[in-house]
Amino acid sequence: MKNVLTLSIFFLFLSQSAFAQENLYNDYRFPDVKYKVLDLQGDLYGNRTPMNSISKFNLRGNLNLSQSIYSNQSTNQRITFRNFRSNFQKLDTFFTLNSNILLQDLQRKYKDNGSFLELGYSGSLGQSYIKKSTLSNFEASVKANVGIGKGRIDVTNKVALSQFLLKDLMESGILTEVVSTDKILALAALMDSYNFTRILDNRVYRVEFITAVGEWLRENTGLKTGNEIRLTAIVTDNLLYAATGFRTSGNRWSINLRPNIDYINLYQSDGNGFFYGSDLAFVYAIHRPINQYSQNTYIFYAGIGANQQDEKSNSFERHQTYYDPTAAFEYSRLFNPNSRTLINLRSQLVASYQKASLHFTDQNNKINGDVFYISPAITLNSSYFVNYHLKLYLNAGLSYRYNLYQSDNTPMAVSNNYITNKYWSDTDFILTRNAYPFPTFNEVYQSNKLIANIHLGITYNFY
């Protein structure tokens, strides 16, 4: 009986501790920030190489200009991304030129009750030109996003980093007292605010960031005097090398209408194609921190799309219609056993019914088909910091698509190519230094076979 009582008290203590740490993360509010990033990359390369007694001259060039604007206030969250990239290659009489412009914008306008209006768009223009074969094509696409919802997800990376930093200071003997919850949140807010400070020289930025955190610790915590060098070393180590992953807290649901139109024109074959339609989607996301060492994320998705594809050239004319109700669920668990190790385990389940009708006007025939499939997938992403020179990483995945039903006349686009990147993780957007701010698509493989992959590697800096 005594042992049972002791175990009960122990598990009650653990549950209360986890609940307290969850409240710590739930109480954090990402600070108001306005930040702009402008990046320019370019290179020019040329050489002359003898080939078969003929001298070949090769010239290549690349230009990439991008701007990111991030804004986070109590009534508005917004990210704007603009990018222009171009590259060319000249090899004797052979010349190619590729250019692309990308514009993206996403914002949520919040009301006092936590509800929001979501507006966004994505547009691109692309041009490819090959002089030798006089081949050229032009592509353009526009995607819009209009939605309503409620809830907010805050980024809490710096809360976890604050806890790891304070733990290291405590274990080193420099910190002599437990830091209160309010001070942990204040330290995290300082780090987040400073992370969006515009300083041209990154070396100066690092020095000022480390100095600001060190001075805050001296003024707001009980530190032993005479340990300034060790304090600076521990602060530097955590700010520059700790791995906390993408930590978030909160929940949010939204209903979105996403119309889209794509156009491509192939000049050489005098052909062009349109792809247009719209999706209606419901997304509910729960980001639940457990403590500084782990976090759960749940994402529920349900949507339906109706799209039309029209292609026309000198030799044929094709029209295809798609309908695709889709449901998906994702669960991921992030582990931080320590500030050097990051493990993210993600599982997905996607079920979709796709119906298509394909019509060739020149052949005057029509093909109808449908397919219902279910696709589970699991992925593992992990990294380990061995030392300042050596890092290990492991990425592995397993996915399978099972067709529960498929008609014999299913058009190829339904069974293989369509709905690629249809379901995507609606995690909250956050702009970090030197990082692309928009969510990326999940890898839901459209294959009726079991696919497994593993990627194990190291990175080593010799000097």
Secondary structure, 3 states (H helix, E strand, C coil): CHHHHHHHHHHHHHHHHHHHHHHHHHCCCCCCEEEEEEEEEEEEEEEEEEECCEEEEEEEEEEEEEEEEEEEECCEEEEEEEEEEEEEEEECCEEEEEEEEEEEEEEEEECCCCEEEEEEEEEEEEEEEECCCCEEEEEEEEEEEEEEEEEEEEECHHHHHHHHHHHHHHHHCCECCCCCHHHHHHHHHHHHHHHCCCCCCHHHHHHHHHHHHHHHHHHHCCECCCCHHHHHHHHHHHHHHCCCCCCEEEEEEEEEEEEEEEEEEECCCCEEEEEEEEEEEEEEEEEEEEECCEEEEEEEEEEEEEEEEEEECCCCEEEEEEECCEEEEEEEEEEEEECCEEEEEEEEEEEEEEEEEEEECCCCEEEEEEEEEEEEEEEEEEEEECCCCEEEEEEEEEECCEEEEECCCCCHHHHHHCCCCCCECCCCCCCCCCCCCCCCECCCCCCCCCEEEEEEEEEECCC
